[in-house]
Amino acid sequence: MRNVVTIGGGTGSYTVLSGIKNIPDVALTALVSMADDGGSTGVLRDELGVLPAGDIRQCLVALSEHTDIVRNLMNYRFSEGTLKGHNFGNIFLAALEKVTGDFISGVEVASEILKVKGAVIPITNNKAELSILLSNGKTIQGENKINHSDIQNIGIDKIFYKNSVELNEKAKRAILEADYIILGPGNYYCSLIPNLIVKDFRETIINSKAKIILPINLTNKLDHTTGWKVSNYVNDVEKYIGKLIDVILVNNEDPSPEQIERYKLKEGDGVLVEDDFRDDRVVRESLLSNSLVSYNKTDALQNTRSFIRHDSKKLAKCIEEIIEK
């Protein structure tokens, strides 16, 4: 049995977990960012004082072996009334935190109810208020504001937490016991980096003997990583974690013209990540989903979600081959 740990948040973690949960003889643990403060998650966080549930919910659903109706229930978004825009799963996790008195305990109870294959663990049990100090001296506070700000053209001096955010012991143990650690893919500054800057994370991953796998994002985010190449992602992640990545997964299939056109309408030019990295650590495979994404009209964030995504089965097949080697 190999211990595989994923680190990230949101749709990226959902995609990875949905595929690799079917790899035999693998024990899965998903470590999830706690920086989210937008949408339904942000409202519940502000009004109830609970930790953000959105990214955790997606990972629970990805690993759930329950019926489709239960998984659909966790993703159900209300379209009218005072709950309009809220997600049932987010409310469910907020209620469990109140009942158990602790978010991590609430997630463990949810995992039992949803028949989760593996473990879903918040990267921290602290309130995580993400901040970015720009080169002009301005500070942007909050993951949602950062997500919708131009941070690239001004320049980033430092990304940090406003308060003390520590790696929780269960997350630390998972990293130290891992055979493989998968970083991302996903929103770079809002889903992946928030995990890497948690206190004690860098020291823990340096001490881990796990092989580190980095699936490179398929696209760049406007005003965050526009024009980035594979080398930019690799070099920047290695700077944060303090060690070399062992395997770099790069998609070698072009999106369809329709996918590219729809994405350019949202993200402009320079959206596709150029493969410029010549290194023996690179594994190039077709990892692209060929389906066009459609969204629920009640999803307030649908215009910010990606039209070009990894295919969970292709990604899982590639990761399985790496593990078998």
N, C-alpha and C positions, 0 to 999 in steps of 0.2 A: 504494500500500500504506500503510495507516494502522497505526501502532503503538499497541496497546491494552494497558494494564497493569492487572491486578487486584491489589488489596491486601486481605488478610484471612487467613482460615484456616478449616479445618473444613468443615462442610456448606454454609455460605454461599458460599465460594469454589467448591466443587464444583458447586453449582447454577448459578452464573454461568458458569463455564467450560464446563460441559456444553452450554450453549446457544450461547454466542457463538463457540465454535470452528467453528461452521458458517457464520458470516458471511463472505462472500467478501472478498478483498483486505484481510485483516486479519492482522497479525503479533501473536501473543499472547505475553505474559509474565506469569506469575503470581508475585507476591511473597508469601511465606508466613511467618506468625508462627512463631517458635521458642520460644514461652513454654510450650507444652503440657508438663505433667508428670503427667498422670493416666492411668489405665487401662494398657493394654499399653505404650503409649509411655513412661509414667512408670516402669514396672518396668524396661524396657530401658535407659532413661536412667540409672537408679540403679545397676543391676547391671553394665552394660557401659561406662558413662561416655560413651555416644554422644549426639548431639544428637537432639531429638524428631522422630520420623518420621511420626506419624499424619496431621497436616495436609498435609504434603508428599505422602504416599501418595495422599490423596484427590484432590489436584490432578493428580498423574500419571495416575491412573485416569481422571479427567474428560477429559484431553486425549489419552489414548492412542487410537491408531487401530488397535490390535491386535485380535485376536479376542475375542469375549465370554468365552471360557474363560480367557484370560490376565487380563482385567480382573477376572473373578470370583476367580481365583487370588490376585490382589493384595489382594482384600478378604476372603479366606477367614479365618475365625476358628476356632481349634481349640476343640473342645467337651469334650475329656477329656485325661487324662494331665498331665504336667508343663507342657505348653504350653497348657493350658486357659485361655481368655480372651485368648490372644495372637493377633495378626493376622499372617498370613504376610508381607504386604507390609512391615510394620514390622520384622520379623526380617530380611527381604531387604535393606532399606535400612541396617539396623544392620551387617549383614555387609559391604555395599559400602563403608561408611565405614571399617571395619577394613581391608579389602583395599586401598583407595585411599589411606588415611591421612588423608582429608579428607572431611567430609560433603558439601560442595558438589560435589566431584569425583565422589563416589558417586552423587549425584542426577543428574549429567550422564550417567553410565554407565547408570543406570536409565532415563533418558529415551530413550537409544538403543535399549535392549532393548525398551522398551514402545512404540516408534514414536510418541513424543509429538509432537503438533502444536503447536509453540511452545516456550517455555522455562519451566521451573519453578525458581525461585531462592529459597533461604532469605533472609529479610530481613537476617539477620546470620549470621556464622560463629562468634559467641561464645556461650558458655553463658549463656542468658538466664533469670535467676531473678526472676520477677515479684513485686513486693511492693506492698502498699497501706498507707499510713499513714492511720488513721481519726481522726476529730475528737476522740475520747476519748484519743488518744495511743497506742492499740494498733496494732501492725503485724502484718499477715497476710502470710506469705511462701508463695509457690507458687501457680501458676495454678489448680491443682485445689482448693486450700483456699479461694482467693478465690471460685471458681465456686460453692462450696457454703456461703458465709458471707453473713450479713446485713450488707451494707456500706452500704445506702441509708439505713436508719433511724438508724444511728449517724452517718453522714456521712463523706465522703471528703475528706481533707486533701490527699493527693498519691498518685499512682500512679507507680511508678518501678521500675528494676531494681536489684537488690542489688549487682550488679557492673557493670563497664563493658561496655556492649553497643553496638557500632558498626554503622552501615549498611555492608554489604559493597559493594565497588566495582562489582560486576555489577548489584546492585540500584540503586545510585546512577545508573549509566549508563542503566538502563532507564527510570527516572523522568525523567531529563533529555531522553531521546530520545522520550518518549511523546507521542502526539497526544491520547490520552484516558486518564484514570486513573479506575478504578472502585473506590471505597472500600466494602468490605462487600458484602452484608449479613452479619450473623452476631452471635454473642455479643459484646455491645458491649465490656465490660471485659476479656474473656478472649481474644477473637479479633481485634478491630479495633484497639482502643487500644494493645495491645502493639506493634504496628507503628509507630504514630504517635509513640511516645516513644523509639524507637531514636535514639541520638546521630547527628546530622547529617541525620535524616529531614526535620525541619521546614525547615531551610535549603535542602535539596535540592528539596523540593516547591514552596517559594516561588520558586525559580529556574527551575522547570519551566514551559514554556509550554503544557502540556497542559490540556485542558478536564477539569475534575473532575466526575465523576458520582457521586452518593450515592443508592443505592437504600435507602430507609428500611425498617428492620425492620418486619415485619408485626405482631410481638408484643413485649411487654415481658417482661423477666425478673424473677421474684419476688425481692424484696430487693436488686435491682440497679437496675432502671429502672421499677419499678411506677408506673403513672400517667403515664409520659412521653408527650409529644405530639410531632408532627413537629418543631415548633420547638425542643424540647429537644435532639433529635439534631442538627439543623442547627447550632444555636448552639454546642453542645459540640464537635463535630468542627471547626468553624471556629476555635475557641479553640486546639485542638491544632495544626492545620496552619498557622495564621497567615495565612490568605487565604480569600476567599469561594469557596464551592462554585458551580459553573457550572450544573449541572442536578440537580434533586432529584426522584427517582422515587418516586411515592406510589401505592400500590395503592388502587383505588376499588371493589373488590368485597368484599362481606361473606362471611366464612367461613360454612359451613353450621352449623346448630344443633348437629349432632353434633361437628363439629370444635371449636367453641367449648366445648362441655360437657366434652369430653375434655381440652382444654387447661386449663380452669378447675380440674379435679381436681388438676392438677399445679402450676399457677401462681396460683390464686386469682383474685380480681376485679382489674380494671384491667389486663387482659392485652393488650387491643387498643390499638394506637397511634392516638390521635385526630388527625385531620387538621385542624390549626388554622392552617396556614401559608398566608397569602395573598401570593403572590409570583409574578412572571412566570417565575421559574426553575423552578417546579414543573410536572412533567409527570405527569398522573394517568391511569393505565391499569389494566385488569384484569391483575394480576400474580400472582394467587393460584393455587396448585395445588389442584384440587378433589378429589384422591385422598386417601384416608385412609392414613396411614403405618403399616406393620407392620415389626416388627424381629425380627432373629435372637435367639433366646432365649439364645445364648451371649454376646451383647453385654452386658457388665456395666454399660454406661452408658445402656442403652436408656431407662430411666426419666427420664433428663435430656435426652433429645433431643426436638425440637419436633414437634408434631402438625400445626402450621400452617406451611406453607412456600411460598416463591416457586415458580412454575412456570418451569423453565429456558427453555422455548421462548417463553413470553410475555415473559419478561424480555429474552431475546435479540432478539426482534422489536422491542421498544421501544428497545433500545440501538442496533440497526441503523438505525432511523429517525432517531435523534439524529445518528448518524455521517454518514448520507447528507445531512442538512441542512447 
